[in-house]
Amino acid sequence: MSYSVGQVAGFAGVTVRTLHHYDEIGLLVPGERSAAGHRRYGDADLDRLQRILFYRELGFPLDEVAALLDDPEADPRAHLRRQHDLLTARIEQLRKMAEAVEHAMEARRMGINLTPEERFEVFGDKDPEQYAEEAEQRWGGTEAYAESQRRAARYTKADWRRMKAEVDDWGARYAALVTAAEPPDGERAMDMAEEHRRHICVWFYDCPYEMHRCLGGTYVADERFKAFYDAMAPGLAEHLREAIEANADRHAG
């Protein structure tokens, strides 16, 4: 049984012009001609076309495709093995490409949903994403980080304004507490440490007391966090760390 050029074009999803070109360059010469001289393709021709299209899909130029198919040393099984190896490699390449696109989509979806103008309006010169890359490197594999990013992606400018107002209010009150020499294990300091923990729970991720202890240590060990808190009042970072420890001990008891 043989098929016309139009039928083969329909089967293979190529144009008639493409099949004519393959014939002209000797890549796919139909095995038969009709009485009127029209091309007719048999099963062997279709098999060759399938292999041509496979190599073309992998990016091989037509001259290399011809060399591969016309190699007198190659047998059908060798072609199949080669195609299988190439296809496996392509699948892996596409998988990596898909992962890269997914990461790009996730990064876009999880980005802070503010224009540069809005960010400046809300945060001034304090960029909330200043340490985003480092945070992803340090905690990117944790559920807490993922949850924080999911929540942040939904926040509007009004949400960020409200959050910043809460932080500013808390900072002013805690600075006053430190200035008044309130002890970090006193009720007021522990209550404010608890307020600090709950703020994290509400806006970013669930923060159990042991995790809060770890954060408290970071506020002292990391010079940037220490500078942020000590700018509210000298010694505030260390005071807060001790208050966090005392508050965690209080709730553990």
N, C-alpha and C positions, 0 to 999 in steps of 0.2 A: 504494500500500500504506500502511496506517495501523497505528498501534500503540496499545495500551491504556496507561493511566497507569501501571499496574504494570510493564509492559514497559519503558517509557521511564525510569522510576525505576531499573530494573535496569541499563539501558544506561549511564545518566549517572552512576550512583553517588550519587543524591540520594534523598530520601524522597518518598513519595506526598504527604505533607503539604506539602512544599515546592512541588511542582507545583501542588497545589490553591491554595496561596497566590499563586503567580505568576499563575494564572488569575484569581483574585479581584481582584488589583490591576491587571490588564490588561497585565502584563509579558509573559506567554506564554499567549495564549488559543488553545487547540487549534483546528485548522482544521475539525475534524469532530466530530460527535456520533453515537453509535450510536442505533438505533431506541429503545433504552431510555433515552437521554439521557446515556450515559456518554461521557467524553472520549476522543477518538481523535486521535492526533498523526501528521501527515504528515512528509515529508522536510524541507519548509520550516520546520516547527515545530522539528524536531530541529536544523536549522542555527541557528536563532535561539537555542535552548537552549544550544548549544555556545558561542555568543558571549556569552550571559548568564553562563555559568559561568566563562568566561575572565575577564571583567571583574570578577566577584565574587572570583575567586582573587587578582586584583591589588588587592583592597580597595575597589573602587568601591561606593558605596551603591546601593541598588536604583533610587532616583529618577534618579541620574546614568546608570545603565545604560540605563534606559528612554529618557532623552534622547538618548544616543548612538545607540541602535539605531533610534530613530524619527526621526532627523534627516533631513528630506527632501532635504538637499543632499548627504548622504553616499551613496557607492556602494560596492558590495562590495569593490572593490579598495582604496578608501580605508580601509575597516574592516580589511582584511588588513594594510595598511601600518602602521596605527596599532597593531594587535595585535603586529605584528613588532617595532616600536620599543619598545613597552611590555615585551614579553617579553625583549628584549635587555637592557633596563635592569634588569629583575628578575633575570635570570641574573647580571649583574654584581653586583647587591646581594647575592644569595645566595652568590656566590663570595667576596665580602668577609666575609660572615657566617661562612662555612665556615672561612676563614682565621683569623678571630678565635677560633672554637671550637678549631681545631687548635692555635693558639698557647696557648690556655688549658690544653688537654690536655697539651701539651708542658711548659708551665711546671709543671703539677701533677706530671707524671711525673718531671721532672728536679729537683724540689725536694728538698732534703735530707730524707731520710726519718726525721725525728725529731720527736717531740712537743716543745712548748715546754719541758716539764719535763726531757725528756732532753737537749735542747740545753744548758740551763743546767747540768745535771749533768755533761756532757762538757766544755763550753767555759767555764763560769762566766759572767762578764759580757762575754765576747768573742763577739759574735754572728758566726758564720761567714758569714752572708748580709748583713752590714752594707753591703758594697759590691757586692752582687750586681747591682743595677740598673746601676750605673756600669760594672761589668765587662762586662755584656751590651752596653751602648752602645759601649764601646771595642773589644771583641773578639768581639761576638756573631756576626759573619759568618765567623769563622775556624773551621777544622776542629778546631783545638786546643781552642777554647772548647766546641764541640759535644761533643767526646770527653770533656772534663772533666765536663760536665753528665751525659753518659750514665753515666759511672762513678759519679759522686756519687749518682745516683738509686738505685744498687744497694746502697750501703753501709748497714750496720746500725749500731746504737749501738756494738757491739763493734769494728767497723771504725774508726769515728771515734775511739774511745778509743785504739786501737792507733796510729792515725795521729798523734794529738796527743801520745802518749807518745814517739813517734819524734822529733817536732819539739822537744819539751821536752828530750829527751836530747841531740839535736844542738845545740840552743841553749846548753845548759850547757857542753858540750865546746868549742864555738866561742868562747864568752865566756871560758873559761879560756885558750884559745889567744891571744886578743887581750890579755888581762890579762898574760900571760907575754911579751908583745911579740914573738910569733912573726911573721916577715915574711909578707905576703900572697902572695909568690911562692915561699915555702918549701914543702917537700914536704907537711908536715902541713896547711897551709892549703889547698893545692891539692887534697889528698885529701878534705878536708872540703867544699870547693866541689863536687867530683865527687859526693860523697855527697848534697849538696843537690840537684844536678841529677837524680840517680837517684831520689831521693824523689819529685820531680815526675813523672818518667817512670812510676814504679810506681803512684802514686796518682791522677794527673790526666791527663796527656797526654804524648806523645812530645816531648821537649825537646832538640833538637839544640844543639850548642855555640853557634851563632850566636844562637839564640833565648835561650839562657841568658845570653849577653852582654847582650842587650836587657833581660832581667829585672834583671840586675845594675845597669844604668843606672837603671832605674825605682826600685830600692831606695834610691837616693841622691836622685834628682830629685823623687820623690813624698814629701812630708813625712810622710804617714801611714805608708808603708812604712819610711821612715828612722826614724821614732819607734819603730816596732815592733822593728826590729833593734837600734837604739841602746839600747833599754830592757834588752836582754840584757847589754850592756857598752858604755860610751861609745866611739863611733867604729867600732862593729862594722859598720854598714851600708857605710861606705866601704871598710873592710878586706875585707868579703865581695865587694864589687864588684871590687876589685883581684885578689882570689883567683880569682874567676870568670874574669876576663880571662886571668890567668896559666894557669889550668887549660885554658881553651879553646886558648890558644897552644900549650901542651904537647901537646895531642892533635892539633892541626892539624899540628904538626911530625912 
